[in-house]
Amino acid sequence: MQWKNPWKYSNKDLFAIYRGASADNECVLVVDTSTPSCGGSHFGCWVCTLFSQHKSLTAIIKNDEEKQWIQPLLDFSTELDLEENRSRRYCRRRRGGVQLYERNLESEVSINPIPGPYLKEAREDWLRNLLTVEKQICQTDP
């Protein structure tokens, strides 16, 4: 909290956003690294597709009426998570290989490729959508 951050905004404002990030009011600032973290919420990238639910972001919005302006970001992130259109993704992974995963469904086995990154056109669409959300948020002036 005592050092300036690269984005030139107050660290106290960022701390205030994360204060309500869990339903159980876990602490969000670990000062002493010798003590274990309190809680298990995820404070990483809000567009991370590794998580199907963004519990921290949902809790932030639910626990603090002043943080309602974040809702469009959560909606955007949820939409990104639901993107399952494989025609908008490369068939190969980032390093060029094809990876397969196996699922056992009742009496049959299904083997499918793990999709790679989104195609350029899909990423352009996501960027346009995100810029629209950003404009919407800036107009509401949080």
MDTraj code that builds the backbone (N, CA, C; nanometers):
import mdtraj as md
import numpy as np

residues = "MET GLN TRP LYS ASN PRO TRP LYS TYR SER ASN LYS ASP LEU PHE ALA ILE TYR ARG GLY ALA SER ALA ASP ASN GLU CYS VAL LEU VAL VAL ASP THR SER THR PRO SER CYS GLY GLY SER HIS PHE GLY CYS TRP VAL CYS THR LEU PHE SER GLN HIS LYS SER LEU THR ALA ILE ILE LYS ASN ASP GLU GLU LYS GLN TRP ILE GLN PRO LEU LEU ASP PHE SER THR GLU LEU ASP LEU GLU GLU ASN ARG SER ARG ARG TYR CYS ARG ARG ARG ARG GLY GLY VAL GLN LEU TYR GLU ARG ASN LEU GLU SER GLU VAL SER ILE ASN PRO ILE PRO GLY PRO TYR LEU LYS GLU ALA ARG GLU ASP TRP LEU ARG ASN LEU LEU THR VAL GLU LYS GLN ILE CYS GLN THR ASP PRO".split()
xyz = np.array([
    [0.0823, -0.1185, 0.0000],
    [0.0000, 0.0000, 0.0000],
    [0.0873, 0.1258, 0.0000],
    [0.2114, 0.1130, 0.0449],
    [0.2942, 0.2317, 0.0567],
    [0.3654, 0.2708, -0.0726],
    [0.3686, 0.1809, -0.1741],
    [0.4342, 0.2121, -0.2999],
    [0.3318, 0.2458, -0.4065],
    [0.3690, 0.3371, -0.4956],
    [0.2811, 0.3725, -0.6072],
    [0.2788, 0.2587, -0.7078],
    [0.1645, 0.2399, -0.7686],
    [0.1524, 0.1348, -0.8686],
    [0.1677, 0.1940, -1.0090],
    [0.1924, 0.1118, -1.1100],
    [0.2182, 0.1618, -1.2455],
    [0.0975, 0.2271, -1.3114],
    [-0.0237, 0.1986, -1.2646],
    [-0.1410, 0.2553, -1.3304],
    [-0.1842, 0.3879, -1.2693],
    [-0.1105, 0.4392, -1.1748],
    [-0.1241, 0.5743, -1.1200],
    [-0.2532, 0.6004, -1.0415],
    [-0.3215, 0.4957, -0.9996],
    [-0.4407, 0.5130, -0.9164],
    [-0.4078, 0.4701, -0.7738],
    [-0.4907, 0.5079, -0.6834],
    [-0.4678, 0.4772, -0.5430],
    [-0.4799, 0.3280, -0.5151],
    [-0.3832, 0.2737, -0.4429],
    [-0.3919, 0.1343, -0.3995],
    [-0.5085, 0.1155, -0.3032],
    [-0.5441, 0.2213, -0.2317],
    [-0.6569, 0.2131, -0.1390],
    [-0.7871, 0.1886, -0.2148],
    [-0.8008, 0.2466, -0.3343],
    [-0.9195, 0.2221, -0.4158],
    [-0.9266, 0.0760, -0.4575],
    [-0.8140, 0.0198, -0.4971],
    [-0.8087, -0.1211, -0.5350],
    [-0.8399, -0.2104, -0.4149],
    [-0.7837, -0.1764, -0.3002],
    [-0.8116, -0.2505, -0.1777],
    [-0.9607, -0.2465, -0.1460],
    [-1.0241, -0.1298, -0.1651],
    [-1.1673, -0.1155, -0.1382],
    [-1.2511, -0.2029, -0.2305],
    [-1.2071, -0.2192, -0.3557],
    [-1.2809, -0.3046, -0.4492],
    [-1.2789, -0.4486, -0.4000],
    [-1.1623, -0.4977, -0.3582],
    [-1.1484, -0.6372, -0.3187],
    [-1.1942, -0.6653, -0.1756],
    [-1.2248, -0.5631, -0.0995],
    [-1.2647, -0.5827, 0.0399],
    [-1.3836, -0.6783, 0.0511],
    [-1.4794, -0.6669, -0.0395],
    [-1.5981, -0.7515, -0.0325],
    [-1.5940, -0.8687, -0.1276],
    [-1.4763, -0.9197, -0.1585],
    [-1.4611, -1.0212, -0.2631],
    [-1.4991, -1.1622, -0.2223],
    [-1.5402, -1.1817, -0.1002],
    [-1.5851, -1.3158, -0.0624],
    [-1.7040, -1.3047, 0.0315],
    [-1.7863, -1.4054, 0.0274],
    [-1.9062, -1.4062, 0.1104],
    [-1.8713, -1.4126, 0.2589],
    [-1.7553, -1.4705, 0.2920],
    [-1.7177, -1.4859, 0.4329],
    [-1.6252, -1.3758, 0.4832],
    [-1.6134, -1.2667, 0.4072],
    [-1.5315, -1.1508, 0.4466],
    [-1.3879, -1.1886, 0.4797],
    [-1.3298, -1.2732, 0.3960],
    [-1.1910, -1.3119, 0.4197],
    [-1.1001, -1.1900, 0.4078],
    [-0.9856, -1.1969, 0.4696],
    [-0.8917, -1.0858, 0.4572],
    [-0.8345, -1.0865, 0.3162],
    [-0.8065, -0.9696, 0.2630],
    [-0.7583, -0.9610, 0.1259],
    [-0.6158, -0.9098, 0.1161],
    [-0.5590, -0.8698, 0.2268],
    [-0.4244, -0.8157, 0.2254],
    [-0.3378, -0.8982, 0.3193],
    [-0.2404, -0.9682, 0.2621],
    [-0.1500, -1.0489, 0.3430],
    [-0.0203, -0.9701, 0.3584],
    [0.0080, -0.9313, 0.4801],
    [0.1281, -0.8528, 0.5074],
    [0.2417, -0.9432, 0.5524],
    [0.2085, -1.0426, 0.6316],
    [0.3073, -1.1348, 0.6860],
    [0.3017, -1.2640, 0.6047],
    [0.4028, -1.2876, 0.5224],
    [0.4020, -1.4047, 0.4339],
    [0.4252, -1.5358, 0.5080],
    [0.4567, -1.5302, 0.6362],
    [0.4770, -1.6536, 0.7121],
    [0.3444, -1.7133, 0.7597],
    [0.2363, -1.6364, 0.7541],
    [0.1051, -1.6886, 0.7938],
    [0.0301, -1.7355, 0.6699],
    [-0.0533, -1.8383, 0.6845],
    [-0.1273, -1.8885, 0.5686],
    [-0.2326, -1.7890, 0.5226],
    [-0.2668, -1.7971, 0.3961],
    [-0.3709, -1.7133, 0.3400],
    [-0.5037, -1.7473, 0.4065],
    [-0.5872, -1.6488, 0.4204],
    [-0.7183, -1.6736, 0.4825],
    [-0.8253, -1.6724, 0.3736],
    [-0.8737, -1.7885, 0.3396],
    [-0.9778, -1.8001, 0.2382],
    [-0.9244, -1.8601, 0.1111],
    [-1.0127, -1.8813, 0.0160],
    [-0.9697, -1.9471, -0.1063],
    [-1.0250, -1.8836, -0.2315],
    [-1.0593, -1.7565, -0.2269],
    [-1.1140, -1.6950, -0.3474],
    [-1.0023, -1.6636, -0.4459],
    [-1.0406, -1.6398, -0.5687],
    [-0.9468, -1.6189, -0.6782],
    [-0.9484, -1.4725, -0.7177],
    [-0.8354, -1.4039, -0.7064],
    [-0.8277, -1.2628, -0.7413],
    [-0.7486, -1.2404, -0.8687],
    [-0.7461, -1.3364, -0.9564],
    [-0.6683, -1.3232, -1.0784],
    [-0.7454, -1.2499, -1.1863],
    [-0.7109, -1.2786, -1.3064],
    [-0.7692, -1.2154, -1.4230],
    [-0.9198, -1.2381, -1.4267],
    [-0.9959, -1.1317, -1.4409],
    [-1.1422, -1.1449, -1.4393],
    [-1.1964, -1.2057, -1.5681],
    [-1.1128, -1.2244, -1.6682],
    [-1.1570, -1.2926, -1.7902],
    [-1.0932, -1.4311, -1.8017],
    [-1.0486, -1.4854, -1.6906],
    [-0.9873, -1.6177, -1.6913],
    [-1.0918, -1.7227, -1.7266],
    [-1.0632, -1.8023, -1.8289],
    [-1.1581, -1.9046, -1.8713],
    [-1.1343, -2.0384, -1.8017],
    [-1.0426, -2.0418, -1.7051],
    [-1.0191, -2.1645, -1.6301],
    [-1.1242, -2.1849, -1.5213],
    [-1.1947, -2.0791, -1.4866],
    [-1.2961, -2.0860, -1.3827],
    [-1.4328, -2.0660, -1.4456],
    [-1.5266, -2.1541, -1.4117],
    [-1.6609, -2.1406, -1.4680],
    [-1.7431, -2.0375, -1.3919],
    [-1.7042, -2.0084, -1.2691],
    [-1.7721, -1.9065, -1.1898],
    [-1.6680, -1.8091, -1.1370],
    [-1.6993, -1.6830, -1.1460],
    [-1.6100, -1.5792, -1.0942],
    [-1.6655, -1.5369, -0.9585],
    [-1.6355, -1.6182, -0.8576],
    [-1.6946, -1.5984, -0.7255],
    [-1.6546, -1.4662, -0.6627],
    [-1.5284, -1.4271, -0.6760],
    [-1.4842, -1.3019, -0.6155],
    [-1.5544, -1.1829, -0.6779],
    [-1.5589, -1.1805, -0.8095],
    [-1.6226, -1.0681, -0.8783],
    [-1.7716, -1.0624, -0.8449],
    [-1.8363, -1.1780, -0.8392],
    [-1.9776, -1.1829, -0.8027],
    [-1.9982, -1.1310, -0.6610],
    [-1.9106, -1.1719, -0.5686],
    [-1.9218, -1.1274, -0.4293],
    [-1.8964, -0.9782, -0.4170],
    [-1.7997, -0.9259, -0.4917],
    [-1.7715, -0.7823, -0.4878],
    [-1.8973, -0.7040, -0.5231],
    [-1.9649, -0.7465, -0.6290],
    [-2.0853, -0.6768, -0.6757],
    [-2.1983, -0.6926, -0.5743],
    [-2.2134, -0.8121, -0.5205],
    [-2.3222, -0.8403, -0.4261],
    [-2.3025, -0.7691, -0.2926],
    [-2.1791, -0.7641, -0.2437],
    [-2.1515, -0.7126, -0.1097],
    [-2.1393, -0.5614, -0.1010],
    [-2.1309, -0.4931, -0.2132],
    [-2.1112, -0.3481, -0.2088],
    [-2.1922, -0.2812, -0.3200],
    [-2.2937, -0.2091, -0.2800],
    [-2.3825, -0.1438, -0.3761],
    [-2.3069, -0.0470, -0.4677],
    [-2.2004, 0.0129, -0.4175],
    [-2.1221, 0.1071, -0.4980],
    [-2.0437, 0.0382, -0.6088],
    [-2.0355, -0.0947, -0.6044],
    [-1.9590, -0.1689, -0.7049],
    [-2.0486, -0.2270, -0.8148],
    [-2.1735, -0.1832, -0.8227],
    [-2.2642, -0.2324, -0.9259],
    [-2.2134, -0.2021, -1.0672],
    [-2.1295, -0.1009, -1.0803],
    [-2.0755, -0.0644, -1.2108],
    [-1.9893, -0.1758, -1.2707],
    [-1.9461, -0.2715, -1.1873],
    [-1.8624, -0.3818, -1.2343],
    [-1.9456, -0.4889, -1.3055],
    [-2.0760, -0.4896, -1.2880],
    [-2.1632, -0.5931, -1.3436],
    [-2.1421, -0.6161, -1.4935],
    [-2.1303, -0.5105, -1.5768],
    [-2.1066, -0.5366, -1.7195],
    [-1.9786, -0.6145, -1.7467],
    [-1.8759, -0.5979, -1.6640],
    [-1.7523, -0.6755, -1.6794],
    [-1.7763, -0.8227, -1.6468],
    [-1.8549, -0.8482, -1.5427],
    [-1.8893, -0.9862, -1.5085],
    [-1.9721, -1.0492, -1.6206],
    [-2.0660, -0.9735, -1.6757],
    [-2.1482, -1.0244, -1.7862],
    [-2.0613, -1.0578, -1.9072],
    [-1.9663, -0.9698, -1.9380],
    [-1.8743, -0.9933, -2.0500],
    [-1.7914, -1.1192, -2.0246],
    [-1.7397, -1.1318, -1.9034],
    [-1.6577, -1.2471, -1.8686],
    [-1.7378, -1.3766, -1.8780],
    [-1.8618, -1.3736, -1.8323],
    [-1.9485, -1.4914, -1.8394],
    [-1.9750, -1.5291, -1.9846],
    [-1.9979, -1.4292, -2.0677],
    [-2.0201, -1.4536, -2.2111],
    [-1.8959, -1.5170, -2.2748],
    [-1.7791, -1.4683, -2.2365],
    [-1.6542, -1.5243, -2.2869],
    [-1.6395, -1.6702, -2.2441],
    [-1.6753, -1.6997, -2.1186],
    [-1.6673, -1.8372, -2.0682],
    [-1.7600, -1.9303, -2.1437],
    [-1.8736, -1.8793, -2.1886],
    [-1.9735, -1.9627, -2.2549],
    [-1.9434, -1.9849, -2.4023],
    [-1.8436, -1.9176, -2.4557],
    [-1.8079, -1.9305, -2.5974],
    [-1.7622, -2.0733, -2.6240],
    [-1.8413, -2.1467, -2.6953],
    [-1.8089, -2.2866, -2.7250],
    [-1.8011, -2.3116, -2.8752],
    [-1.8079, -2.2080, -2.9549],
    [-1.8091, -2.2237, -3.0993],
    [-1.6691, -2.2600, -3.1471],
    [-1.6469, -2.3866, -3.1704],
    [-1.5134, -2.4346, -3.2094],
    [-1.4726, -2.3843, -3.3474],
    [-1.5688, -2.3399, -3.4271],
    [-1.5328, -2.2875, -3.5586],
    [-1.4616, -2.1529, -3.5461],
    [-1.4648, -2.0908, -3.4282],
    [-1.3968, -1.9628, -3.4051],
    [-1.2611, -1.9830, -3.3366],
    [-1.2160, -2.1089, -3.3309],
    [-1.0893, -2.1389, -3.2651],
    [-1.0016, -2.2239, -3.3559],
    [-0.8705, -2.2102, -3.3380],
    [-0.7765, -2.2962, -3.4102],
    [-0.7911, -2.4386, -3.3594],
    [-0.7616, -2.5362, -3.4445],
    [-0.7678, -2.6757, -3.4003],
    [-0.6400, -2.7147, -3.3272],
    [-0.5340, -2.6385, -3.3462],
    [-0.4061, -2.6684, -3.2808],
    [-0.3859, -2.5776, -3.1602],
    [-0.3114, -2.6267, -3.0627],
    [-0.2774, -2.5494, -2.9433],
    [-0.1709, -2.4456, -2.9787],
    [-0.1361, -2.3594, -2.8854],
    [-0.0418, -2.2504, -2.9123],
    [0.0936, -2.2977, -2.9605],
    [0.1393, -2.4125, -2.9150],
    [0.2716, -2.4633, -2.9548],
    [0.2658, -2.5475, -3.0814],
    [0.1480, -2.5530, -3.1452],
    [0.1374, -2.6211, -3.2736],
    [0.0849, -2.7623, -3.2700],
    [0.0755, -2.8207, -3.1533],
    [0.0295, -2.9595, -3.1438],
    [-0.1216, -2.9705, -3.1282],
    [-0.1704, -3.0892, -3.1534],
    [-0.3116, -3.1193, -3.1310],
    [-0.3197, -3.2047, -3.0054],
    [-0.4038, -3.1625, -2.9109],
    [-0.4215, -3.2367, -2.7863],
    [-0.5613, -3.2941, -2.7848],
    [-0.5733, -3.4160, -2.7372],
    [-0.7034, -3.4814, -2.7305],
    [-0.7404, -3.5074, -2.5855],
    [-0.8701, -3.5058, -2.5586],
    [-0.9161, -3.5477, -2.4268],
    [-1.0240, -3.6539, -2.4426],
    [-1.0262, -3.7416, -2.3430],
    [-1.1166, -3.8565, -2.3472],
    [-1.2230, -3.8413, -2.2393],
    [-1.3478, -3.8618, -2.2787],
    [-1.4596, -3.8572, -2.1832],
    [-1.5331, -3.9895, -2.1881],
    [-1.5651, -4.0422, -2.0731],
    [-1.6454, -4.1637, -2.0641],
    [-1.7899, -4.1240, -2.0392],
    [-1.8723, -4.1440, -2.1386],
    [-2.0144, -4.1123, -2.1286],
    [-2.0944, -4.2407, -2.1217],
    [-2.1522, -4.2668, -2.0078],
    [-2.2318, -4.3876, -1.9823],
    [-2.1683, -4.5117, -2.0439],
    [-2.2034, -4.5486, -2.1663],
    [-2.1487, -4.6719, -2.2241],
    [-2.0573, -4.6459, -2.3430],
    [-2.0236, -4.5211, -2.3669],
    [-1.9381, -4.4942, -2.4828],
    [-1.8268, -4.3965, -2.4455],
    [-1.7168, -4.4070, -2.5154],
    [-1.6009, -4.3199, -2.4937],
    [-1.5965, -4.2190, -2.6066],
    [-1.5746, -4.0924, -2.5684],
    [-1.5664, -3.9858, -2.6668],
    [-1.4263, -3.9254, -2.6609],
    [-1.3610, -3.9150, -2.7753],
    [-1.2281, -3.8534, -2.7826],
    [-1.2395, -3.7314, -2.8728],
    [-1.2085, -3.6141, -2.8157],
    [-1.2222, -3.4879, -2.8887],
    [-1.0956, -3.4047, -2.8777],
    [-1.0687, -3.3216, -2.9774],
    [-0.9527, -3.2322, -2.9662],
    [-0.9827, -3.1174, -2.8704],
    [-0.8818, -3.0754, -2.7969],
    [-0.8934, -2.9564, -2.7122],
    [-0.8711, -2.8371, -2.8038],
    [-0.9660, -2.7450, -2.8098],
    [-0.9504, -2.6326, -2.9023],
    [-0.8333, -2.5426, -2.8644],
    [-0.7745, -2.4831, -2.9648],
    [-0.6644, -2.3896, -2.9447],
    [-0.7160, -2.2477, -2.9263],
    [-0.6300, -2.1497, -2.9469],
    [-0.6694, -2.0101, -2.9266],
    [-0.7749, -1.9656, -3.0280],
    [-0.8418, -1.8573, -2.9933],
    [-0.9416, -1.8009, -3.0835],
    [-0.8755, -1.7479, -3.2103],
    [-0.9478, -1.7557, -3.3211],
    [-0.9020, -1.6979, -3.4471],
    [-0.8966, -1.5465, -3.4345],
    [-0.8206, -1.4845, -3.5214],
    [-0.8047, -1.3387, -3.5183],
    [-0.9397, -1.2681, -3.5234],
    [-1.0293, -1.3149, -3.6080],
    [-1.1605, -1.2510, -3.6212],
    [-1.2400, -1.2596, -3.4905],
    [-1.2313, -1.3713, -3.4235],
    [-1.3023, -1.3883, -3.2965],
    [-1.2444, -1.2944, -3.1906],
    [-1.1105, -1.2834, -3.1867],
    [-1.0470, -1.1927, -3.0899],
    [-1.0844, -1.0483, -3.1184],
    [-1.0956, -1.0126, -3.2466],
    [-1.1387, -0.8773, -3.2832],
    [-1.2807, -0.8508, -3.2340],
    [-1.3688, -0.9504, -3.2482],
    [-1.5061, -0.9370, -3.1986],
    [-1.5079, -0.9158, -3.0476],
    [-1.4275, -0.9972, -2.9751],
    [-1.4214, -0.9827, -2.8298],
    [-1.3697, -0.8445, -2.7907],
    [-1.2704, -0.7944, -2.8630],
    [-1.2168, -0.6616, -2.8315],
    [-1.3229, -0.5544, -2.8544],
    [-1.3961, -0.5629, -2.9664],
    [-1.5036, -0.4661, -2.9909],
    [-1.6075, -0.4709, -2.8785],
    [-1.6442, -0.5925, -2.8375],
    [-1.7417, -0.6066, -2.7285],
    [-1.6892, -0.5475, -2.5983],
    [-1.5615, -0.5736, -2.5687],
    [-1.5024, -0.5204, -2.4465],
    [-1.4956, -0.3681, -2.4498],
    [-1.4606, -0.3108, -2.5637],
    [-1.4555, -0.1650, -2.5739],
    [-1.5947, -0.1035, -2.5559],
    [-1.6976, -0.1733, -2.6025],
    [-1.8350, -0.1276, -2.5819],
    [-1.8696, -0.1289, -2.4334],
    [-1.8298, -0.2359, -2.3638],
    [-1.8532, -0.2456, -2.2194],
    [-1.7776, -0.1341, -2.1476],
    [-1.6527, -0.1120, -2.1869],
    [-1.5725, -0.0062, -2.1247],
    [-1.6386, 0.1295, -2.1423],
    [-1.6890, 0.1563, -2.2610],
    [-1.7574, 0.2828, -2.2870],
    [-1.8814, 0.2964, -2.1998],
    [-1.9555, 0.1878, -2.1860],
    [-2.0753, 0.1860, -2.1025],
    [-2.0382, 0.2173, -1.9563],
    [-1.9318, 0.1557, -1.9069],
    [-1.8887, 0.1772, -1.7699],
    [-1.8436, 0.3224, -1.7493],
    [-1.7677, 0.3750, -1.8444],
    [-1.7176, 0.5117, -1.8315],
    [-1.8312, 0.6138, -1.8347],
    [-1.9388, 0.5833, -1.9035],
    [-2.0535, 0.6737, -1.9090],
    [-2.1291, 0.6744, -1.7781],
    [-2.1229, 0.5642, -1.7028],
    [-2.1921, 0.5610, -1.5738],
    [-2.1075, 0.6241, -1.4633],
    [-1.9786, 0.6485, -1.4915],
    [-1.8861, 0.7167, -1.4004],
    [-1.8904, 0.6605, -1.2583],
    [-1.8257, 0.5457, -1.2368],
    [-1.8272, 0.4826, -1.1040],
    [-1.7631, 0.5671, -0.9960],
])
top = md.Topology()
chain = top.add_chain()
for i, resn in enumerate(residues, 1):
    res = top.add_residue(resn, chain, resSeq=i)
    for name in ("N", "CA", "C"):
        top.add_atom(name, md.element.get_by_symbol(name[0]), res)
traj = md.Trajectory(xyz[None], top)
